[in-house]
Amino acid sequence: MFDRDTLIQQLKAHSNWDVIIIGGGATGLGIALDSTTRGFKTLLLEQVDFAKGTSSRSTKLVHGGVRYLAQGNIDLVKEALYERGLMLKNASHLVRNQSFIIPNYRWWDNLFYTIGLKIYDFLAGKLSFGKSVRISKTETAARLKTIKSEHLKGGVVYHDGQFDDSRLAISIAQTAIENGATLLNHFKVEKLLKNNNGLVNGVEATDAETNKTYALNAKVVINATGVFTDEVLKMDNALAKNSIRPSQGIHLVLDKSYLPGNDAIMIPKTDDGRVLFLVPWHNRVVVGTTDTLLDSHSLEPKALDKEIDFILETANRYLTKKITKKDVLSIFAGLRPLAAPKDKSEKTKEISRSHKIIVSDSELITITGGKWTTYRRMAQDVLNKAITLGKLPNAQCRTKDLLIHGARGMVDKSQHLYIYGSDQKEIKKLIAEFPELGEKLHQRLEFTKAEVVWAIRNEMARTIEDVLARRVRVLFFDAEAAIEIAPMVAAILTKELNKTDDWRQQQISGFLKIASHYVIKN
């Protein structure tokens, strides 16, 4: 079902689609799932890999946005808190309840954050993850063993969600395919097709693996390309003004000793007015993020030295265990597609994070903004818009209670295979059948060769990067280890995909180039 040849056959079998989606990040995948479950014939095309860009580089939070509450954006917070509850229910193997502690060093902060977070709790309503509470200095220090205790007045505990972003993206892609959609990665849309009235009625796209180009027709084409939004808008109208200004956020990954307990830390005020998070993630710690307006974007954004210094400096103000550059296991940069500010404002934190739907004169539908937590709601709004425009027949959204692939049954989170949910028994079966697949990929890591084989056969991974960045997340956990095991993963891919030795060599050199951005040069 998830086999590329099968999906290409589906593509060839249909010359007319109801919905074609450009872009396979959280937004595009959510739209594909919503569209196919409403009964529309759905095709999604992604130029590189699902969640290759922003959607695999988040702070790993499923949240209402405490910061948006401070800005008075109540509706956005309320919507996100509702969607947070649905994500926990529908993807229980990948989303979990996470406690956060805000350490307070001034007594009035304790009061201020307690009141603010009570409002947060209230807005979550029945889908609350737990009540926020004030805790003493002693309890704060006991729960956050690496926090500085000098001048510490106490803390406030609140609850939000924590998840694995690209794993959820792959699971949503699988769910969409199981429900009848056709999704293809490594398939680049080159141009938009139009009818005699100048209305968009399809795309021309090229399979990156065969270089074969296809003309594909659709009732509606949806642009869900994140920071690449303007490229597609310019395909539609060469004179289109830029609507997106990329803002970069970077994260550092550390070993668990920097945050040994189960609680995350939220530092509410940094020098640039953002918040800084230290979040437990797969037995490691993610620290971020920054907010740096850029003039251009790329598929592989690079962390700037000043961003790295900012995170190290800010985190070290609060921790007794000093973080140095050599302690960083991996560093990753992601780009937020912010609406281009009208007045050349540089204050990215004040640009609205709510999503926006744009309908061009050609009836191309573009969705921008938003965040992972509201991916399902964004999809619902886009398809409802297409229906109100008369481009699709009326059909109700069905994703509110739809379980995501892998989410059936209880999840035992005591071992790392839990992220596969109900698929983990199949991986164990694979190891029982071929015991050599039970070997670890690297002595520092928990992952096995079976997971690489599984990613290729069942999760549409086509390259070393697909495997090590977004399926088996070694590149994000330990970039040096990823570099060391690249040849082994290349050998498995070459065998599974029946590729040549030249292809294998190209894969290794291409991956090493990308992986070098994830290592801090001391």
C-alpha positions as CSV (number, residue, x, y, z in Angstrom):
1,M,0.0,0.0,0.0
2,F,2.9,2.4,0.9
3,D,5.0,1.1,-2.0
4,R,6.1,3.8,-4.5
5,D,5.4,1.7,-7.6
6,T,1.8,1.2,-6.3
7,L,1.4,4.9,-5.7
8,I,2.8,5.8,-9.1
9,Q,0.3,3.4,-10.7
10,Q,-2.5,5.2,-8.9
11,L,-1.2,8.5,-10.3
12,K,-1.2,7.1,-13.8
13,A,-4.6,5.6,-13.5
14,H,-6.3,9.0,-12.8
15,S,-6.0,11.9,-15.2
16,N,-8.5,13.9,-13.2
17,W,-8.4,14.5,-9.4
18,D,-10.8,16.4,-7.1
19,V,-7.9,17.9,-5.1
20,I,-4.2,18.3,-5.7
21,I,-2.1,19.5,-2.8
22,I,1.3,20.9,-3.3
23,G,3.5,20.4,-0.2
24,G,3.9,17.5,2.2
25,G,4.4,19.3,5.6
26,A,2.0,19.2,8.5
27,T,-0.5,21.4,6.7
28,G,-0.5,19.6,3.3
29,L,-0.7,16.2,5.0
30,G,-3.6,17.3,7.1
31,I,-5.4,18.6,4.0
32,A,-4.8,15.3,2.2
33,L,-6.3,13.3,5.1
34,D,-9.3,15.6,5.5
35,S,-9.9,15.6,1.7
36,T,-9.7,11.9,1.2
37,T,-11.9,11.1,4.2
38,R,-14.6,13.5,2.8
39,G,-14.6,11.2,-0.2
40,F,-12.6,13.5,-2.6
41,K,-10.1,11.9,-5.0
42,T,-6.9,13.3,-3.5
43,L,-3.3,13.7,-4.7
44,L,-0.5,15.2,-2.7
45,L,3.0,16.0,-4.2
46,E,6.0,16.9,-2.1
47,Q,9.2,18.0,-3.8
48,V,11.6,16.3,-1.3
49,D,10.2,14.4,1.6
50,F,7.2,14.6,4.0
51,A,8.0,17.1,6.8
52,K,11.4,17.9,5.2
53,G,11.2,21.6,6.1
54,T,9.6,23.4,9.0
55,S,7.4,20.4,10.1
56,S,10.4,18.3,11.3
57,R,12.2,21.2,13.0
58,S,9.8,22.3,15.7
59,T,10.2,22.7,19.4
60,K,8.3,19.4,19.7
61,L,5.4,21.0,21.5
62,V,1.7,20.5,21.1
63,H,0.5,23.7,22.8
64,G,-2.0,26.4,23.0
65,G,0.7,29.0,23.1
66,V,1.2,30.6,26.6
67,R,3.0,33.5,24.7
68,Y,-0.1,34.2,22.6
69,L,-2.1,34.4,25.8
70,A,0.3,37.2,27.0
71,Q,-0.4,39.0,23.7
72,G,-4.2,38.7,24.3
73,N,-4.8,36.4,21.4
74,I,-7.5,34.4,23.2
75,D,-9.2,32.9,20.2
76,L,-6.0,31.5,18.8
77,V,-5.1,30.0,22.2
78,K,-8.6,28.5,22.6
79,E,-8.5,26.9,19.2
80,A,-5.0,25.5,19.7
81,L,-5.9,24.0,23.2
82,Y,-8.9,22.3,21.7
83,E,-6.8,20.8,18.8
84,R,-4.1,19.8,21.4
85,G,-6.8,17.7,23.1
86,L,-7.8,16.0,19.9
87,M,-4.1,15.3,19.0
88,L,-3.6,13.5,22.3
89,K,-6.7,11.4,21.7
90,N,-6.1,10.6,18.0
91,A,-2.3,10.1,18.1
92,S,-1.7,8.7,21.6
93,H,1.5,6.9,20.5
94,L,3.2,10.2,19.5
95,V,1.6,12.9,21.7
96,R,1.9,13.0,25.4
97,N,1.1,15.2,28.4
98,Q,4.2,17.1,29.5
99,S,4.6,19.1,32.7
100,F,6.4,22.4,32.5
101,I,7.9,24.4,35.3
102,I,8.4,28.2,35.2
103,P,11.1,29.0,37.8
104,N,10.5,32.3,39.4
105,Y,13.2,34.6,40.8
106,R,10.9,37.5,41.8
107,W,8.0,36.9,44.1
108,W,5.5,38.9,41.9
109,D,6.3,36.6,38.9
110,N,4.9,33.7,40.9
111,L,1.6,35.5,41.2
112,F,1.6,36.8,37.6
113,Y,2.2,33.4,36.0
114,T,-0.2,31.6,38.4
115,I,-3.0,33.9,37.3
116,G,-2.1,33.7,33.6
117,L,-1.9,29.9,33.6
118,K,-5.3,29.6,35.5
119,I,-6.8,31.4,32.4
120,Y,-4.9,28.9,30.2
121,D,-6.4,26.0,32.2
122,F,-9.9,27.5,31.9
123,L,-9.6,28.0,28.1
124,A,-8.7,24.3,27.7
125,G,-12.0,23.3,29.3
126,K,-12.8,19.6,29.2
127,L,-9.7,18.9,27.1
128,S,-7.4,20.1,29.9
129,F,-4.1,18.3,30.4
130,G,-4.0,19.1,34.1
131,K,-4.3,22.1,36.5
132,S,-1.5,24.6,36.9
133,V,-0.2,25.0,40.5
134,R,2.3,27.1,42.4
135,I,5.1,25.1,44.0
136,S,7.7,26.1,46.7
137,K,11.3,26.9,46.2
138,T,12.2,23.5,47.7
139,E,9.9,21.6,45.4
140,T,11.1,23.6,42.3
141,A,14.7,22.8,43.1
142,A,13.9,19.1,43.8
143,R,12.1,18.7,40.5
144,L,14.6,20.7,38.4
145,K,17.9,19.3,39.7
146,T,20.0,21.5,37.4
147,I,18.2,24.8,38.1
148,K,20.1,27.6,39.9
149,S,18.6,28.0,43.4
150,E,20.1,31.4,44.3
151,H,17.3,34.0,44.5
152,L,14.8,31.3,43.5
153,K,11.4,32.1,44.9
154,G,9.4,29.1,43.7
155,G,7.8,27.9,40.5
156,V,4.6,27.4,38.6
157,V,3.7,24.0,37.0
158,Y,1.5,23.8,34.0
159,H,0.7,21.2,31.4
160,D,1.0,21.1,27.6
161,G,1.7,18.5,25.0
162,Q,5.0,17.1,23.7
163,F,5.3,15.1,20.5
164,D,7.6,13.8,17.7
165,D,6.8,16.0,14.7
166,S,8.1,14.1,11.7
167,R,7.0,10.8,13.1
168,L,3.5,12.2,13.3
169,A,3.8,13.6,9.7
170,I,4.6,10.1,8.4
171,S,1.7,8.6,10.4
172,I,-0.7,11.1,8.9
173,A,0.6,10.3,5.4
174,Q,0.0,6.6,6.1
175,T,-3.5,7.3,7.4
176,A,-4.3,9.4,4.2
177,I,-3.1,6.6,2.0
178,E,-5.0,4.0,4.0
179,N,-8.1,6.1,3.4
180,G,-7.6,6.2,-0.4
181,A,-5.4,9.2,-1.1
182,T,-2.3,9.1,-3.3
183,L,0.8,10.8,-1.7
184,L,4.2,11.0,-3.3
185,N,7.4,12.4,-2.0
186,H,10.4,13.3,-4.2
187,F,7.9,14.6,-6.8
188,K,8.3,18.3,-7.7
189,V,5.5,20.5,-9.1
190,E,7.1,22.6,-11.9
191,K,4.2,24.6,-13.1
192,L,0.4,25.3,-12.7
193,L,-2.0,24.4,-15.5
194,K,-4.8,26.7,-16.4
195,N,-8.0,26.5,-18.5
196,N,-9.0,29.0,-21.2
197,N,-10.5,31.3,-18.6
198,G,-7.2,31.5,-16.7
199,L,-8.3,29.4,-13.8
200,V,-5.9,26.9,-12.3
201,N,-7.0,23.4,-13.2
202,G,-4.0,21.2,-12.5
203,V,-0.2,20.9,-12.2
204,E,2.8,19.7,-14.1
205,A,5.1,17.7,-11.9
206,T,8.2,15.6,-12.2
207,D,9.2,12.4,-10.5
208,A,12.7,13.2,-9.1
209,E,13.6,9.5,-9.3
210,T,12.8,8.9,-13.0
211,N,12.7,12.5,-14.3
212,K,9.3,11.7,-15.9
213,T,6.9,14.6,-16.0
214,Y,3.2,14.3,-15.6
215,A,0.3,16.7,-16.5
216,L,-2.3,16.3,-13.8
217,N,-5.8,17.8,-13.7
218,A,-7.8,18.8,-10.7
219,K,-11.0,20.6,-9.6
220,V,-9.0,22.5,-7.0
221,V,-5.2,23.0,-6.4
222,I,-4.0,23.9,-2.9
223,N,-0.7,25.5,-2.2
224,A,0.5,24.3,1.2
225,T,4.2,24.9,0.8
226,G,5.1,26.9,3.9
227,V,8.2,29.0,3.2
228,F,8.0,28.1,-0.5
229,T,4.5,29.7,-0.8
230,D,5.8,32.6,-2.9
231,E,7.4,30.3,-5.5
232,V,4.0,28.7,-6.2
233,L,2.2,32.1,-6.2
234,K,4.8,33.3,-8.8
235,M,4.0,30.2,-10.9
236,D,0.4,31.5,-10.9
237,N,1.3,35.2,-11.4
238,A,4.9,36.2,-12.2
239,L,4.2,39.7,-10.7
240,A,2.9,38.4,-7.4
241,K,4.4,40.3,-4.4
242,N,6.1,38.3,-1.7
243,S,3.7,37.3,1.0
244,I,6.1,35.3,3.2
245,R,9.0,36.5,5.3
246,P,11.0,33.5,6.7
247,S,11.9,33.6,10.4
248,Q,14.5,31.1,11.6
249,G,14.3,29.2,14.8
250,I,17.1,26.9,16.0
251,H,17.3,24.2,18.6
252,L,20.1,22.4,20.4
253,V,19.9,18.8,21.5
254,L,21.7,17.7,24.7
255,D,21.9,14.5,26.7
256,K,19.5,13.9,29.5
257,S,21.9,15.0,32.3
258,Y,21.1,18.7,31.6
259,L,17.5,18.1,32.6
260,P,17.4,14.8,34.5
261,G,13.8,14.8,35.8
262,N,10.5,14.5,33.9
263,D,9.6,18.2,33.9
264,A,10.3,20.7,31.1
265,I,11.5,24.2,31.9
266,M,9.9,27.3,30.4
267,I,11.9,30.5,30.7
268,P,9.3,33.2,30.1
269,K,11.4,36.2,29.2
270,T,14.6,36.2,27.2
271,D,16.6,39.2,25.8
272,D,14.7,39.0,22.5
273,G,11.3,38.9,24.2
274,R,10.7,35.2,23.3
275,V,10.4,32.3,25.7
276,L,13.0,29.6,25.9
277,F,12.1,25.9,26.4
278,L,14.2,23.0,27.7
279,V,12.1,20.0,26.9
280,P,12.7,16.2,27.6
281,W,12.5,14.4,24.2
282,H,13.3,10.7,23.6
283,N,15.5,10.6,26.6
284,R,17.4,13.7,25.5
285,V,16.7,17.5,25.9
286,V,15.7,19.9,23.2
287,V,16.6,23.6,23.9
288,G,15.1,26.5,21.9
289,T,14.2,28.6,20.1
290,T,15.3,31.7,18.4
291,D,13.5,34.1,16.1
292,T,15.7,35.6,13.4
293,L,14.1,37.3,10.4
294,L,15.8,36.2,7.1
295,D,15.7,37.6,3.6
296,S,15.8,34.3,1.9
297,H,15.0,30.6,2.6
298,S,16.5,27.3,1.7
299,L,15.8,23.6,2.1
300,E,18.7,23.3,4.5
301,P,18.7,26.4,6.7
302,K,21.9,26.8,8.8
303,A,22.1,28.0,12.5
304,L,23.8,31.3,12.8
305,D,26.6,31.7,15.4
306,K,24.7,34.5,17.1
307,E,21.7,32.2,17.5
308,I,23.8,29.4,19.1
309,D,25.4,31.9,21.4
310,F,22.0,33.3,22.4
311,I,20.6,29.9,23.4
312,L,23.8,28.8,25.3
313,E,24.0,32.2,27.1
314,T,20.3,32.2,28.1
315,A,20.1,28.6,29.2
316,N,23.3,28.9,31.2
317,R,21.9,31.8,33.2
318,Y,19.4,29.3,34.7
319,L,21.4,26.1,34.9
320,T,24.1,24.9,37.3
321,K,25.4,22.5,34.8
322,K,27.1,24.6,32.1
323,I,26.4,23.8,28.4
324,T,29.3,24.3,26.1
325,K,29.3,23.9,22.3
326,K,31.0,20.5,22.6
327,D,28.1,19.2,24.7
328,V,25.6,19.7,21.8
329,L,24.7,16.4,20.2
330,S,22.8,18.0,17.3
331,I,21.7,21.4,16.2
332,F,18.8,22.0,13.8
333,A,17.3,25.1,12.2
334,G,13.8,25.5,10.9
335,L,12.0,28.4,9.1
336,R,8.6,29.8,10.1
337,P,6.6,31.1,7.1
338,L,5.4,34.4,8.6
339,A,3.2,36.7,6.8
340,A,5.5,39.5,5.4
341,P,5.0,42.5,7.7
342,K,3.4,45.4,5.9
343,D,5.5,48.1,7.6
344,K,8.9,46.5,7.4
345,S,8.5,45.6,11.1
346,E,11.3,43.4,12.5
347,K,9.3,42.2,15.4
348,T,8.5,38.7,14.4
349,K,7.1,37.8,17.8
350,E,4.2,40.2,17.1
351,I,3.4,38.8,13.6
352,S,0.2,36.7,14.0
353,R,0.7,33.0,14.1
354,S,-2.9,32.3,13.1
355,H,-3.4,30.8,9.6
356,K,-4.6,32.6,6.6
357,I,-6.3,31.4,3.4
358,I,-5.7,33.3,0.2
359,V,-7.7,32.7,-3.0
360,S,-6.0,34.0,-6.1
361,D,-7.8,35.4,-9.1
362,S,-7.0,32.1,-10.8
363,E,-8.8,30.3,-7.9
364,L,-5.5,28.8,-6.6
365,I,-6.0,28.3,-2.9
366,T,-3.0,29.1,-0.6
367,I,-2.8,28.5,3.1
368,T,-0.1,30.2,5.1
369,G,0.8,30.6,8.8
370,G,-0.5,28.4,11.6
371,K,1.4,25.8,13.6
372,W,1.6,22.1,14.1
373,T,-1.0,22.0,16.8
374,T,-3.7,23.4,14.6
375,Y,-2.8,21.3,11.4
376,R,-6.2,19.5,11.5
377,R,-8.2,22.7,11.9
378,M,-6.3,24.4,9.1
379,A,-7.1,21.5,6.8
380,Q,-10.8,21.7,7.7
381,D,-10.9,25.4,7.0
382,V,-9.2,25.0,3.6
383,L,-11.6,22.4,2.4
384,N,-14.6,24.2,3.7
385,K,-13.3,27.2,1.7
386,A,-13.0,25.2,-1.5
387,I,-16.6,24.0,-0.9
388,T,-18.0,27.5,-0.4
389,L,-16.2,28.6,-3.6
390,G,-18.2,25.9,-5.4
391,K,-15.1,24.0,-6.4
392,L,-16.1,20.8,-4.5
393,P,-19.4,19.2,-3.5
394,N,-20.5,19.7,0.1
395,A,-19.1,17.0,2.4
396,Q,-18.6,17.1,6.1
397,C,-15.1,17.0,7.8
398,R,-14.5,13.6,9.4
399,T,-11.1,14.0,11.1
400,K,-12.2,15.1,14.6
401,D,-12.3,11.6,15.9
402,L,-10.2,9.9,13.3
403,L,-7.4,7.8,14.8
404,I,-4.0,8.3,13.2
405,H,-2.0,5.3,11.9
406,G,-0.5,3.4,14.8
407,A,-2.8,4.8,17.4
408,R,-4.8,1.7,18.3
409,G,-4.4,0.2,21.7
410,M,-2.3,1.0,24.7
411,V,1.2,2.4,24.4
412,D,4.0,1.1,26.6
413,K,6.5,4.0,26.5
414,S,9.2,2.2,28.5
415,Q,11.1,1.3,25.3
416,H,11.9,3.4,22.2
417,L,9.7,1.4,19.7
418,Y,6.6,2.9,21.2
419,I,6.6,5.6,18.5
420,Y,5.4,3.0,16.0
421,G,2.3,2.3,18.1
422,S,0.5,-0.7,16.8
423,D,3.2,-1.2,14.1
424,Q,5.9,-2.1,16.7
425,K,4.8,-5.7,16.8
426,E,5.5,-6.0,13.0
427,I,9.0,-4.6,13.6
428,K,9.6,-7.2,16.4
429,K,8.3,-9.9,14.0
430,L,10.9,-8.7,11.4
431,I,13.7,-9.1,14.0
432,A,12.4,-12.6,15.0
433,E,12.5,-13.6,11.3
434,F,15.9,-12.0,10.6
435,P,17.8,-11.8,13.9
436,E,20.6,-9.7,12.3
437,L,18.1,-6.8,11.9
438,G,18.0,-6.7,15.7
439,E,21.6,-5.3,15.7
440,K,21.9,-1.7,16.9
441,L,22.8,1.0,14.3
442,H,25.4,2.5,16.6
443,Q,26.7,1.7,20.1
444,R,25.5,5.1,21.5
445,L,22.0,4.7,20.1
446,E,18.9,2.6,20.8
447,F,17.8,2.1,17.2
448,T,18.1,-1.1,15.2
449,K,18.6,-2.1,11.5
450,A,15.0,-3.4,11.5
451,E,13.7,0.2,11.8
452,V,15.7,1.2,8.7
453,V,14.2,-1.7,6.7
454,W,10.7,-0.8,8.1
455,A,11.1,2.9,7.1
456,I,12.0,1.9,3.5
457,R,9.2,-0.8,3.1
458,N,6.4,0.9,5.0
459,E,7.1,4.6,5.5
460,M,8.1,5.7,2.0
461,A,11.8,6.5,2.9
462,R,13.8,6.8,-0.3
463,T,17.2,8.4,0.8
464,I,19.6,8.2,3.8
465,E,18.3,11.6,4.9
466,D,14.7,10.4,4.8
467,V,15.6,7.5,7.1
468,L,18.0,9.2,9.5
469,A,16.4,12.7,9.7
470,R,12.7,11.9,9.7
471,R,12.0,8.2,10.3
472,V,14.7,7.0,12.6
473,R,15.7,10.4,14.0
474,V,19.4,9.8,14.5
475,L,20.4,13.1,12.8
476,F,18.4,15.0,15.4
477,F,19.6,13.0,18.4
478,D,23.3,12.6,17.6
479,A,24.6,14.1,14.4
480,E,28.1,12.5,14.7
481,A,26.6,9.1,15.1
482,A,24.4,9.7,12.0
483,I,27.5,10.6,10.0
484,E,29.2,7.3,11.2
485,I,26.3,5.0,10.2
486,A,25.5,6.7,6.9
487,P,27.4,4.0,4.8
488,M,25.5,1.2,6.6
489,V,22.1,2.8,6.0
490,A,23.1,3.4,2.4
491,A,23.9,-0.3,2.0
492,I,20.5,-1.3,3.3
493,L,18.7,1.3,1.0
494,T,20.7,0.1,-2.0
495,K,19.6,-3.5,-1.4
496,E,16.0,-2.7,-0.6
497,L,15.5,-0.3,-3.5
498,N,17.6,-2.3,-5.9
499,K,19.9,0.6,-6.7
500,T,23.4,0.8,-8.2
501,D,26.7,1.3,-6.4
502,D,27.0,4.8,-8.0
503,W,23.7,5.7,-6.4
504,R,24.9,4.5,-3.0
505,Q,28.0,6.6,-3.2
506,Q,26.0,9.7,-4.2
507,Q,23.7,9.1,-1.3
508,I,26.5,9.0,1.2
509,S,28.2,12.1,-0.1
510,G,24.9,14.0,-0.3
511,F,23.9,13.0,3.2
512,L,27.3,13.9,4.7
513,K,27.0,17.4,3.3
514,I,23.5,17.9,4.9
515,A,24.6,16.3,8.2
516,S,27.5,18.7,8.6
517,H,25.0,21.5,9.3
518,Y,23.8,19.5,12.4
519,V,27.2,19.5,14.0
520,I,28.5,22.6,15.8
521,K,32.0,23.5,14.7
522,N,33.9,24.2,17.9
